[in-house]
Amino acid sequence: MGNTDKPDVQGEGDYEASRRYRKEVQDYMEKADVDKAAHAAAPQSPDEQREMDEAERAGRSHSKAGEEREMNLKSESKKTQQ
C-alpha cells in the first residue's frame, strides 16, 4: 500500500489534525473568557431567537431519533441532575 513510515491518513483518521484541534481547543479553554463568549453568542433579538429555534428544530428532525427532545441547558438543571 505504500510507505508506512508516516501514513498520510486523511478525513476522520487524520491524526495530526486531531492533535492540532485538541491542542487549540485546550488553549482556547485555558485562555478565553468562555462565559463572555457564550453571552456574545446569545440571540440579540426575538427574530434571531426564532431563527435559532427553527434551525434547532430542523437539525433535530434529522437526528437519529427523528424527533425533538427537550434540552434544558441551564446550569441550574445540570447541578440538580448530578
PDB file of N, CA, C and O in Angstrom:
ATOM      1  N   MET A   1       0.812  -1.207   0.000  1.00  0.00           N
ATOM      2  CA  MET A   1       0.000   0.000   0.000  1.00  0.00           C
ATOM      3  C   MET A   1       0.838   1.246   0.000  1.00  0.00           C
ATOM      4  O   MET A   1       0.261   2.333  -0.037  1.00  0.00           O
ATOM      5  N   GLY A   2       2.109   1.186   0.038  1.00  0.00           N
ATOM      6  CA  GLY A   2       2.928   2.383   0.029  1.00  0.00           C
ATOM      7  C   GLY A   2       3.759   2.496   1.281  1.00  0.00           C
ATOM      8  O   GLY A   2       3.881   1.541   2.048  1.00  0.00           O
ATOM      9  N   ASN A   3       4.319   3.641   1.482  1.00  0.00           N
ATOM     10  CA  ASN A   3       5.200   3.909   2.615  1.00  0.00           C
ATOM     11  C   ASN A   3       4.394   3.967   3.909  1.00  0.00           C
ATOM     12  O   ASN A   3       3.450   4.749   4.027  1.00  0.00           O
ATOM     13  N   THR A   4       4.775   3.130   4.884  1.00  0.00           N
ATOM     14  CA  THR A   4       4.052   3.104   6.158  1.00  0.00           C
ATOM     15  C   THR A   4       4.810   3.803   7.269  1.00  0.00           C
ATOM     16  O   THR A   4       4.369   3.789   8.418  1.00  0.00           O
ATOM     17  N   ASP A   5       5.979   4.434   6.939  1.00  0.00           N
ATOM     18  CA  ASP A   5       6.740   5.143   7.964  1.00  0.00           C
ATOM     19  C   ASP A   5       5.911   6.264   8.583  1.00  0.00           C
ATOM     20  O   ASP A   5       5.885   6.424   9.804  1.00  0.00           O
ATOM     21  N   LYS A   6       5.250   7.019   7.756  1.00  0.00           N
ATOM     22  CA  LYS A   6       4.403   8.117   8.222  1.00  0.00           C
ATOM     23  C   LYS A   6       3.137   8.118   7.370  1.00  0.00           C
ATOM     24  O   LYS A   6       3.096   8.757   6.319  1.00  0.00           O
ATOM     25  N   PRO A   7       2.118   7.415   7.815  1.00  0.00           N
ATOM     26  CA  PRO A   7       0.917   7.302   6.983  1.00  0.00           C
ATOM     27  C   PRO A   7       0.275   8.668   6.746  1.00  0.00           C
ATOM     28  O   PRO A   7       0.200   9.502   7.648  1.00  0.00           O
ATOM     29  N   ASP A   8      -0.177   8.872   5.538  1.00  0.00           N
ATOM     30  CA  ASP A   8      -0.841  10.116   5.150  1.00  0.00           C
ATOM     31  C   ASP A   8      -2.347   9.919   5.265  1.00  0.00           C
ATOM     32  O   ASP A   8      -3.058   9.940   4.260  1.00  0.00           O
ATOM     33  N   VAL A   9      -2.822   9.732   6.466  1.00  0.00           N
ATOM     34  CA  VAL A   9      -4.229   9.457   6.693  1.00  0.00           C
ATOM     35  C   VAL A   9      -4.998  10.767   6.615  1.00  0.00           C
ATOM     36  O   VAL A   9      -4.573  11.779   7.171  1.00  0.00           O
ATOM     37  N   GLN A  10      -6.122  10.743   5.927  1.00  0.00           N
ATOM     38  CA  GLN A  10      -6.937  11.942   5.771  1.00  0.00           C
ATOM     39  C   GLN A  10      -8.347  11.674   6.290  1.00  0.00           C
ATOM     40  O   GLN A  10      -8.701  10.535   6.597  1.00  0.00           O
ATOM     41  N   GLY A  11      -9.133  12.720   6.381  1.00  0.00           N
ATOM     42  CA  GLY A  11     -10.515  12.583   6.835  1.00  0.00           C
ATOM     43  C   GLY A  11     -10.576  12.374   8.332  1.00  0.00           C
ATOM     44  O   GLY A  11      -9.814  12.989   9.079  1.00  0.00           O
ATOM     45  N   GLU A  12     -11.469  11.517   8.775  1.00  0.00           N
ATOM     46  CA  GLU A  12     -11.646  11.285  10.198  1.00  0.00           C
ATOM     47  C   GLU A  12     -10.430  10.638  10.836  1.00  0.00           C
ATOM     48  O   GLU A  12     -10.290  10.662  12.059  1.00  0.00           O
ATOM     49  N   GLY A  13      -9.557  10.067  10.040  1.00  0.00           N
ATOM     50  CA  GLY A  13      -8.379   9.412  10.580  1.00  0.00           C
ATOM     51  C   GLY A  13      -7.130  10.262  10.509  1.00  0.00           C
ATOM     52  O   GLY A  13      -6.026   9.739  10.659  1.00  0.00           O
ATOM     53  N   ASP A  14      -7.268  11.556  10.285  1.00  0.00           N
ATOM     54  CA  ASP A  14      -6.114  12.443  10.176  1.00  0.00           C
ATOM     55  C   ASP A  14      -5.595  12.747  11.582  1.00  0.00           C
ATOM     56  O   ASP A  14      -6.074  13.668  12.243  1.00  0.00           O
ATOM     57  N   TYR A  15      -4.622  11.971  12.027  1.00  0.00           N
ATOM     58  CA  TYR A  15      -4.145  12.044  13.402  1.00  0.00           C
ATOM     59  C   TYR A  15      -3.501  13.386  13.738  1.00  0.00           C
ATOM     60  O   TYR A  15      -3.698  13.908  14.836  1.00  0.00           O
ATOM     61  N   GLU A  16      -2.747  13.940  12.820  1.00  0.00           N
ATOM     62  CA  GLU A  16      -2.093  15.229  13.072  1.00  0.00           C
ATOM     63  C   GLU A  16      -3.142  16.339  13.238  1.00  0.00           C
ATOM     64  O   GLU A  16      -3.021  17.191  14.119  1.00  0.00           O
ATOM     65  N   ALA A  17      -4.155  16.317  12.393  1.00  0.00           N
ATOM     66  CA  ALA A  17      -5.228  17.312  12.501  1.00  0.00           C
ATOM     67  C   ALA A  17      -5.967  17.154  13.831  1.00  0.00           C
ATOM     68  O   ALA A  17      -6.352  18.147  14.450  1.00  0.00           O
ATOM     69  N   SER A  18      -6.164  15.922  14.266  1.00  0.00           N
ATOM     70  CA  SER A  18      -6.824  15.685  15.554  1.00  0.00           C
ATOM     71  C   SER A  18      -5.994  16.246  16.704  1.00  0.00           C
ATOM     72  O   SER A  18      -6.536  16.859  17.624  1.00  0.00           O
ATOM     73  N   ARG A  19      -4.698  16.040  16.652  1.00  0.00           N
ATOM     74  CA  ARG A  19      -3.819  16.580  17.708  1.00  0.00           C
ATOM     75  C   ARG A  19      -3.853  18.109  17.718  1.00  0.00           C
ATOM     76  O   ARG A  19      -3.938  18.729  18.778  1.00  0.00           O
ATOM     77  N   ARG A  20      -3.786  18.708  16.528  1.00  0.00           N
ATOM     78  CA  ARG A  20      -3.831  20.175  16.437  1.00  0.00           C
ATOM     79  C   ARG A  20      -5.144  20.708  16.994  1.00  0.00           C
ATOM     80  O   ARG A  20      -5.159  21.679  17.750  1.00  0.00           O
ATOM     81  N   TYR A  21      -6.246  20.065  16.616  1.00  0.00           N
ATOM     82  CA  TYR A  21      -7.570  20.502  17.080  1.00  0.00           C
ATOM     83  C   TYR A  21      -7.665  20.424  18.601  1.00  0.00           C
ATOM     84  O   TYR A  21      -8.089  21.382  19.247  1.00  0.00           O
ATOM     85  N   ARG A  22      -7.274  19.288  19.172  1.00  0.00           N
ATOM     86  CA  ARG A  22      -7.347  19.141  20.634  1.00  0.00           C
ATOM     87  C   ARG A  22      -6.493  20.192  21.332  1.00  0.00           C
ATOM     88  O   ARG A  22      -6.908  20.746  22.350  1.00  0.00           O
ATOM     89  N   LYS A  23      -5.309  20.474  20.798  1.00  0.00           N
ATOM     90  CA  LYS A  23      -4.417  21.475  21.385  1.00  0.00           C
ATOM     91  C   LYS A  23      -5.055  22.863  21.311  1.00  0.00           C
ATOM     92  O   LYS A  23      -5.020  23.618  22.282  1.00  0.00           O
ATOM     93  N   GLU A  24      -5.631  23.194  20.167  1.00  0.00           N
ATOM     94  CA  GLU A  24      -6.267  24.508  20.001  1.00  0.00           C
ATOM     95  C   GLU A  24      -7.472  24.668  20.930  1.00  0.00           C
ATOM     96  O   GLU A  24      -7.671  25.741  21.500  1.00  0.00           O
ATOM     97  N   VAL A  25      -8.267  23.628  21.087  1.00  0.00           N
ATOM     98  CA  VAL A  25      -9.413  23.684  21.998  1.00  0.00           C
ATOM     99  C   VAL A  25      -8.923  23.850  23.433  1.00  0.00           C
ATOM    100  O   VAL A  25      -9.458  24.661  24.189  1.00  0.00           O
ATOM    101  N   GLN A  26      -7.911  23.085  23.799  1.00  0.00           N
ATOM    102  CA  GLN A  26      -7.360  23.190  25.155  1.00  0.00           C
ATOM    103  C   GLN A  26      -6.822  24.597  25.407  1.00  0.00           C
ATOM    104  O   GLN A  26      -7.078  25.178  26.461  1.00  0.00           O
ATOM    105  N   ASP A  27      -6.078  25.147  24.445  1.00  0.00           N
ATOM    106  CA  ASP A  27      -5.550  26.508  24.591  1.00  0.00           C
ATOM    107  C   ASP A  27      -6.683  27.523  24.735  1.00  0.00           C
ATOM    108  O   ASP A  27      -6.610  28.426  25.569  1.00  0.00           O
ATOM    109  N   TYR A  28      -7.726  27.374  23.923  1.00  0.00           N
ATOM    110  CA  TYR A  28      -8.856  28.294  23.990  1.00  0.00           C
ATOM    111  C   TYR A  28      -9.527  28.224  25.364  1.00  0.00           C
ATOM    112  O   TYR A  28      -9.816  29.254  25.972  1.00  0.00           O
ATOM    113  N   MET A  29      -9.771  27.013  25.842  1.00  0.00           N
ATOM    114  CA  MET A  29     -10.454  26.853  27.125  1.00  0.00           C
ATOM    115  C   MET A  29      -9.631  27.420  28.276  1.00  0.00           C
ATOM    116  O   MET A  29     -10.193  27.907  29.257  1.00  0.00           O
ATOM    117  N   GLU A  30      -8.315  27.361  28.169  1.00  0.00           N
ATOM    118  CA  GLU A  30      -7.456  27.889  29.228  1.00  0.00           C
ATOM    119  C   GLU A  30      -7.367  29.415  29.200  1.00  0.00           C
ATOM    120  O   GLU A  30      -7.215  30.040  30.249  1.00  0.00           O
ATOM    121  N   LYS A  31      -7.460  30.022  28.014  1.00  0.00           N
ATOM    122  CA  LYS A  31      -7.205  31.453  27.874  1.00  0.00           C
ATOM    123  C   LYS A  31      -8.453  32.307  27.664  1.00  0.00           C
ATOM    124  O   LYS A  31      -8.453  33.491  27.999  1.00  0.00           O
ATOM    125  N   ALA A  32      -9.503  31.725  27.121  1.00  0.00           N
ATOM    126  CA  ALA A  32     -10.671  32.516  26.731  1.00  0.00           C
ATOM    127  C   ALA A  32     -11.625  32.734  27.899  1.00  0.00           C
ATOM    128  O   ALA A  32     -11.658  31.957  28.854  1.00  0.00           O
ATOM    129  N   ASP A  33     -12.385  33.790  27.800  1.00  0.00           N
ATOM    130  CA  ASP A  33     -13.473  34.042  28.741  1.00  0.00           C
ATOM    131  C   ASP A  33     -14.709  33.362  28.150  1.00  0.00           C
ATOM    132  O   ASP A  33     -15.448  33.969  27.374  1.00  0.00           O
ATOM    133  N   VAL A  34     -14.925  32.117  28.517  1.00  0.00           N
ATOM    134  CA  VAL A  34     -15.975  31.301  27.918  1.00  0.00           C
ATOM    135  C   VAL A  34     -17.360  31.873  28.219  1.00  0.00           C
ATOM    136  O   VAL A  34     -18.228  31.869  27.347  1.00  0.00           O
ATOM    137  N   ASP A  35     -17.577  32.359  29.432  1.00  0.00           N
ATOM    138  CA  ASP A  35     -18.884  32.946  29.770  1.00  0.00           C
ATOM    139  C   ASP A  35     -19.174  34.149  28.876  1.00  0.00           C
ATOM    140  O   ASP A  35     -20.292  34.306  28.385  1.00  0.00           O
ATOM    141  N   LYS A  36     -18.174  34.992  28.668  1.00  0.00           N
ATOM    142  CA  LYS A  36     -18.351  36.172  27.823  1.00  0.00           C
ATOM    143  C   LYS A  36     -18.669  35.749  26.387  1.00  0.00           C
ATOM    144  O   LYS A  36     -19.536  36.341  25.744  1.00  0.00           O
ATOM    145  N   ALA A  37     -17.975  34.734  25.885  1.00  0.00           N
ATOM    146  CA  ALA A  37     -18.216  34.247  24.523  1.00  0.00           C
ATOM    147  C   ALA A  37     -19.619  33.659  24.402  1.00  0.00           C
ATOM    148  O   ALA A  37     -20.288  33.851  23.387  1.00  0.00           O
ATOM    149  N   ALA A  38     -20.064  32.946  25.428  1.00  0.00           N
ATOM    150  CA  ALA A  38     -21.408  32.361  25.402  1.00  0.00           C
ATOM    151  C   ALA A  38     -22.474  33.452  25.379  1.00  0.00           C
ATOM    152  O   ALA A  38     -23.449  33.355  24.633  1.00  0.00           O
ATOM    153  N   HIS A  39     -22.290  34.487  26.190  1.00  0.00           N
ATOM    154  CA  HIS A  39     -23.256  35.595  26.200  1.00  0.00           C
ATOM    155  C   HIS A  39     -23.234  36.353  24.875  1.00  0.00           C
ATOM    156  O   HIS A  39     -24.279  36.805  24.408  1.00  0.00           O
ATOM    157  N   ALA A  40     -22.070  36.496  24.270  1.00  0.00           N
ATOM    158  CA  ALA A  40     -21.969  37.179  22.980  1.00  0.00           C
ATOM    159  C   ALA A  40     -22.662  36.383  21.876  1.00  0.00           C
ATOM    160  O   ALA A  40     -23.134  36.966  20.900  1.00  0.00           O
ATOM    161  N   ALA A  41     -22.729  35.063  22.020  1.00  0.00           N
ATOM    162  CA  ALA A  41     -23.354  34.217  21.009  1.00  0.00           C
ATOM    163  C   ALA A  41     -24.865  34.119  21.189  1.00  0.00           C
ATOM    164  O   ALA A  41     -25.553  33.576  20.325  1.00  0.00           O
ATOM    165  N   ALA A  42     -25.384  34.633  22.286  1.00  0.00           N
ATOM    166  CA  ALA A  42     -26.826  34.570  22.540  1.00  0.00           C
ATOM    167  C   ALA A  42     -27.573  35.417  21.515  1.00  0.00           C
ATOM    168  O   ALA A  42     -27.032  36.394  20.999  1.00  0.00           O
ATOM    169  N   PRO A  43     -28.818  35.041  21.222  1.00  0.00           N
ATOM    170  CA  PRO A  43     -29.598  35.824  20.256  1.00  0.00           C
ATOM    171  C   PRO A  43     -29.762  37.263  20.733  1.00  0.00           C
ATOM    172  O   PRO A  43     -29.957  37.520  21.921  1.00  0.00           O
ATOM    173  N   GLN A  44     -29.679  38.190  19.793  1.00  0.00           N
ATOM    174  CA  GLN A  44     -29.740  39.609  20.110  1.00  0.00           C
ATOM    175  C   GLN A  44     -31.130  40.211  19.930  1.00  0.00           C
ATOM    176  O   GLN A  44     -31.365  41.365  20.289  1.00  0.00           O
ATOM    177  N   SER A  45     -32.054  39.421  19.370  1.00  0.00           N
ATOM    178  CA  SER A  45     -33.411  39.930  19.154  1.00  0.00           C
ATOM    179  C   SER A  45     -34.385  38.760  19.142  1.00  0.00           C
ATOM    180  O   SER A  45     -33.972  37.611  18.984  1.00  0.00           O
ATOM    181  N   PRO A  46     -35.674  39.041  19.308  1.00  0.00           N
ATOM    182  CA  PRO A  46     -36.672  37.965  19.211  1.00  0.00           C
ATOM    183  C   PRO A  46     -36.651  37.271  17.848  1.00  0.00           C
ATOM    184  O   PRO A  46     -36.857  36.061  17.761  1.00  0.00           O
ATOM    185  N   ASP A  47     -36.400  38.043  16.784  1.00  0.00           N
ATOM    186  CA  ASP A  47     -36.325  37.441  15.444  1.00  0.00           C
ATOM    187  C   ASP A  47     -35.157  36.463  15.354  1.00  0.00           C
ATOM    188  O   ASP A  47     -35.288  35.373  14.798  1.00  0.00           O
ATOM    189  N   GLU A  48     -34.025  36.862  15.901  1.00  0.00           N
ATOM    190  CA  GLU A  48     -32.857  35.984  15.882  1.00  0.00           C
ATOM    191  C   GLU A  48     -33.116  34.736  16.734  1.00  0.00           C
ATOM    192  O   GLU A  48     -32.673  33.646  16.374  1.00  0.00           O
ATOM    193  N   GLN A  49     -33.820  34.881  17.848  1.00  0.00           N
ATOM    194  CA  GLN A  49     -34.162  33.734  18.688  1.00  0.00           C
ATOM    195  C   GLN A  49     -35.055  32.765  17.923  1.00  0.00           C
ATOM    196  O   GLN A  49     -34.841  31.554  17.969  1.00  0.00           O
ATOM    197  N   ARG A  50     -36.062  33.297  17.215  1.00  0.00           N
ATOM    198  CA  ARG A  50     -36.947  32.438  16.425  1.00  0.00           C
ATOM    199  C   ARG A  50     -36.163  31.706  15.341  1.00  0.00           C
ATOM    200  O   ARG A  50     -36.390  30.522  15.095  1.00  0.00           O
ATOM    201  N   GLU A  51     -35.238  32.419  14.693  1.00  0.00           N
ATOM    202  CA  GLU A  51     -34.417  31.811  13.648  1.00  0.00           C
ATOM    203  C   GLU A  51     -33.560  30.671  14.223  1.00  0.00           C
ATOM    204  O   GLU A  51     -33.441  29.611  13.608  1.00  0.00           O
ATOM    205  N   MET A  52     -32.972  30.891  15.391  1.00  0.00           N
ATOM    206  CA  MET A  52     -32.161  29.858  16.029  1.00  0.00           C
ATOM    207  C   MET A  52     -33.014  28.670  16.455  1.00  0.00           C
ATOM    208  O   MET A  52     -32.597  27.521  16.310  1.00  0.00           O
ATOM    209  N   ASP A  53     -34.204  28.941  16.980  1.00  0.00           N
ATOM    210  CA  ASP A  53     -35.107  27.863  17.379  1.00  0.00           C
ATOM    211  C   ASP A  53     -35.504  27.014  16.170  1.00  0.00           C
ATOM    212  O   ASP A  53     -35.532  25.786  16.252  1.00  0.00           O
ATOM    213  N   GLU A  54     -35.809  27.667  15.057  1.00  0.00           N
ATOM    214  CA  GLU A  54     -36.191  26.948  13.843  1.00  0.00           C
ATOM    215  C   GLU A  54     -35.015  26.108  13.320  1.00  0.00           C
ATOM    216  O   GLU A  54     -35.214  24.976  12.880  1.00  0.00           O
ATOM    217  N   ALA A  55     -33.819  26.646  13.367  1.00  0.00           N
ATOM    218  CA  ALA A  55     -32.642  25.889  12.929  1.00  0.00           C
ATOM    219  C   ALA A  55     -32.431  24.665  13.828  1.00  0.00           C
ATOM    220  O   ALA A  55     -32.067  23.592  13.347  1.00  0.00           O
ATOM    221  N   GLU A  56     -32.660  24.831  15.115  1.00  0.00           N
ATOM    222  CA  GLU A  56     -32.519  23.705  16.033  1.00  0.00           C
ATOM    223  C   GLU A  56     -33.565  22.636  15.739  1.00  0.00           C
ATOM    224  O   GLU A  56     -33.254  21.445  15.723  1.00  0.00           O
ATOM    225  N   ARG A  57     -34.816  23.066  15.505  1.00  0.00           N
ATOM    226  CA  ARG A  57     -35.867  22.099  15.171  1.00  0.00           C
ATOM    227  C   ARG A  57     -35.519  21.348  13.887  1.00  0.00           C
ATOM    228  O   ARG A  57     -35.709  20.135  13.801  1.00  0.00           O
ATOM    229  N   ALA A  58     -35.013  22.068  12.897  1.00  0.00           N
ATOM    230  CA  ALA A  58     -34.651  21.428  11.630  1.00  0.00           C
ATOM    231  C   ALA A  58     -33.532  20.412  11.850  1.00  0.00           C
ATOM    232  O   ALA A  58     -33.576  19.310  11.303  1.00  0.00           O
ATOM    233  N   GLY A  59     -32.551  20.773  12.633  1.00  0.00           N
ATOM    234  CA  GLY A  59     -31.455  19.850  12.915  1.00  0.00           C
ATOM    235  C   GLY A  59     -31.923  18.617  13.655  1.00  0.00           C
ATOM    236  O   GLY A  59     -31.510  17.500  13.342  1.00  0.00           O
ATOM    237  N   ARG A  60     -32.783  18.818  14.635  1.00  0.00           N
ATOM    238  CA  ARG A  60     -33.288  17.679  15.403  1.00  0.00           C
ATOM    239  C   ARG A  60     -34.166  16.772  14.555  1.00  0.00           C
ATOM    240  O   ARG A  60     -34.231  15.569  14.810  1.00  0.00           O
ATOM    241  N   SER A  61     -34.840  17.320  13.556  1.00  0.00           N
ATOM    242  CA  SER A  61     -35.697  16.488  12.711  1.00  0.00           C
ATOM    243  C   SER A  61     -34.861  15.504  11.899  1.00  0.00           C
ATOM    244  O   SER A  61     -35.391  14.511  11.400  1.00  0.00           O
ATOM    245  N   HIS A  62     -33.577  15.762  11.761  1.00  0.00           N
ATOM    246  CA  HIS A  62     -32.674  14.876  11.031  1.00  0.00           C
ATOM    247  C   HIS A  62     -31.869  13.980  11.963  1.00  0.00           C
ATOM    248  O   HIS A  62     -30.998  13.236  11.513  1.00  0.00           O
ATOM    249  N   SER A  63     -32.156  14.049  13.249  1.00  0.00           N
ATOM    250  CA  SER A  63     -31.386  13.255  14.208  1.00  0.00           C
ATOM    251  C   SER A  63     -31.735  11.783  14.095  1.00  0.00           C
ATOM    252  O   SER A  63     -32.740  11.417  13.486  1.00  0.00           O
ATOM    253  N   LYS A  64     -30.910  10.954  14.679  1.00  0.00           N
ATOM    254  CA  LYS A  64     -31.123   9.514  14.637  1.00  0.00           C
ATOM    255  C   LYS A  64     -32.479   9.146  15.231  1.00  0.00           C
ATOM    256  O   LYS A  64     -33.165   8.259  14.723  1.00  0.00           O
ATOM    257  N   ALA A  65     -32.859   9.826  16.303  1.00  0.00           N
ATOM    258  CA  ALA A  65     -34.141   9.536  16.938  1.00  0.00           C
ATOM    259  C   ALA A  65     -35.307  10.022  16.076  1.00  0.00           C
ATOM    260  O   ALA A  65     -36.415   9.493  16.168  1.00  0.00           O
ATOM    261  N   GLY A  66     -35.054  11.037  15.236  1.00  0.00           N
ATOM    262  CA  GLY A  66     -36.089  11.531  14.350  1.00  0.00           C
ATOM    263  C   GLY A  66     -37.172  12.329  15.048  1.00  0.00           C
ATOM    264  O   GLY A  66     -38.244  12.552  14.485  1.00  0.00           O
ATOM    265  N   GLU A  67     -36.906  12.754  16.252  1.00  0.00           N
ATOM    266  CA  GLU A  67     -37.908  13.515  16.995  1.00  0.00           C
ATOM    267  C   GLU A  67     -37.224  14.581  17.828  1.00  0.00           C
ATOM    268  O   GLU A  67     -36.041  14.483  18.155  1.00  0.00           O
ATOM    269  N   GLU A  68     -37.987  15.586  18.156  1.00  0.00           N
ATOM    270  CA  GLU A  68     -37.451  16.630  19.022  1.00  0.00           C
ATOM    271  C   GLU A  68     -37.421  16.133  20.451  1.00  0.00           C
ATOM    272  O   GLU A  68     -38.315  15.413  20.896  1.00  0.00           O
ATOM    273  N   ARG A  69     -36.384  16.526  21.157  1.00  0.00           N
ATOM    274  CA  ARG A  69     -36.306  16.247  22.585  1.00  0.00           C
ATOM    275  C   ARG A  69     -35.986  17.553  23.287  1.00  0.00           C
ATOM    276  O   ARG A  69     -35.191  18.357  22.798  1.00  0.00           O
ATOM    277  N   GLU A  70     -36.605  17.755  24.423  1.00  0.00           N
ATOM    278  CA  GLU A  70     -36.369  18.977  25.189  1.00  0.00           C
ATOM    279  C   GLU A  70     -34.969  18.936  25.782  1.00  0.00           C
ATOM    280  O   GLU A  70     -34.569  17.944  26.393  1.00  0.00           O
ATOM    281  N   MET A  71     -34.237  20.012  25.597  1.00  0.00           N
ATOM    282  CA  MET A  71     -32.904  20.123  26.181  1.00  0.00           C
ATOM    283  C   MET A  71     -32.889  21.356  27.061  1.00  0.00           C
ATOM    284  O   MET A  71     -33.080  22.470  26.575  1.00  0.00           O
ATOM    285  N   ASN A  72     -32.665  21.169  28.336  1.00  0.00           N
ATOM    286  CA  ASN A  72     -32.548  22.289  29.247  1.00  0.00           C
ATOM    287  C   ASN A  72     -31.068  22.463  29.534  1.00  0.00           C
ATOM    288  O   ASN A  72     -30.471  21.658  30.249  1.00  0.00           O
ATOM    289  N   LEU A  73     -30.474  23.510  28.979  1.00  0.00           N
ATOM    290  CA  LEU A  73     -29.042  23.703  29.090  1.00  0.00           C
ATOM    291  C   LEU A  73     -28.648  24.659  30.204  1.00  0.00           C
ATOM    292  O   LEU A  73     -27.480  25.029  30.317  1.00  0.00           O
ATOM    293  N   LYS A  74     -29.599  25.058  31.019  1.00  0.00           N
ATOM    294  CA  LYS A  74     -29.274  25.970  32.112  1.00  0.00           C
ATOM    295  C   LYS A  74     -28.413  25.273  33.153  1.00  0.00           C
ATOM    296  O   LYS A  74     -28.623  24.098  33.454  1.00  0.00           O
ATOM    297  N   SER A  75     -27.462  25.981  33.691  1.00  0.00           N
ATOM    298  CA  SER A  75     -26.518  25.370  34.634  1.00  0.00           C
ATOM    299  C   SER A  75     -27.220  24.849  35.877  1.00  0.00           C
ATOM    300  O   SER A  75     -26.755  23.874  36.468  1.00  0.00           O
ATOM    301  N   GLU A  76     -28.325  25.465  36.298  1.00  0.00           N
ATOM    302  CA  GLU A  76     -29.022  25.000  37.483  1.00  0.00           C
ATOM    303  C   GLU A  76     -29.533  23.576  37.287  1.00  0.00           C
ATOM    304  O   GLU A  76     -29.462  22.759  38.205  1.00  0.00           O
ATOM    305  N   SER A  77     -30.048  23.276  36.099  1.00  0.00           N
ATOM    306  CA  SER A  77     -30.593  21.937  35.862  1.00  0.00           C
ATOM    307  C   SER A  77     -29.475  20.895  35.847  1.00  0.00           C
ATOM    308  O   SER A  77     -29.691  19.761  36.273  1.00  0.00           O
ATOM    309  N   LYS A  78     -28.298  21.256  35.370  1.00  0.00           N
ATOM    310  CA  LYS A  78     -27.181  20.323  35.380  1.00  0.00           C
ATOM    311  C   LYS A  78     -26.764  19.983  36.778  1.00  0.00           C
ATOM    312  O   LYS A  78     -26.424  18.836  37.069  1.00  0.00           O
ATOM    313  N   LYS A  79     -26.786  20.980  37.664  1.00  0.00           N
ATOM    314  CA  LYS A  79     -26.385  20.753  39.047  1.00  0.00           C
ATOM    315  C   LYS A  79     -27.358  19.824  39.768  1.00  0.00           C
ATOM    316  O   LYS A  79     -26.948  18.993  40.578  1.00  0.00           O
ATOM    317  N   THR A  80     -28.652  19.970  39.468  1.00  0.00           N
ATOM    318  CA  THR A  80     -29.636  19.151  40.154  1.00  0.00           C
ATOM    319  C   THR A  80     -29.653  17.726  39.633  1.00  0.00           C
ATOM    320  O   THR A  80     -30.060  16.815  40.354  1.00  0.00           O
ATOM    321  N   GLN A  81     -29.220  17.511  38.393  1.00  0.00           N
ATOM    322  CA  GLN A  81     -29.209  16.169  37.835  1.00  0.00           C
ATOM    323  C   GLN A  81     -28.021  15.349  38.304  1.00  0.00           C
ATOM    324  O   GLN A  81     -28.058  14.121  38.221  1.00  0.00           O
ATOM    325  N   GLN A  82     -26.977  15.984  38.792  1.00  0.00           N
ATOM    326  CA  GLN A  82     -25.771  15.261  39.171  1.00  0.00           C
ATOM    327  C   GLN A  82     -25.887  14.595  40.497  1.00  0.00           C
ATOM    328  O   GLN A  82     -24.942  13.946  40.946  1.00  0.00           O
TER     329      GLN A  82
END
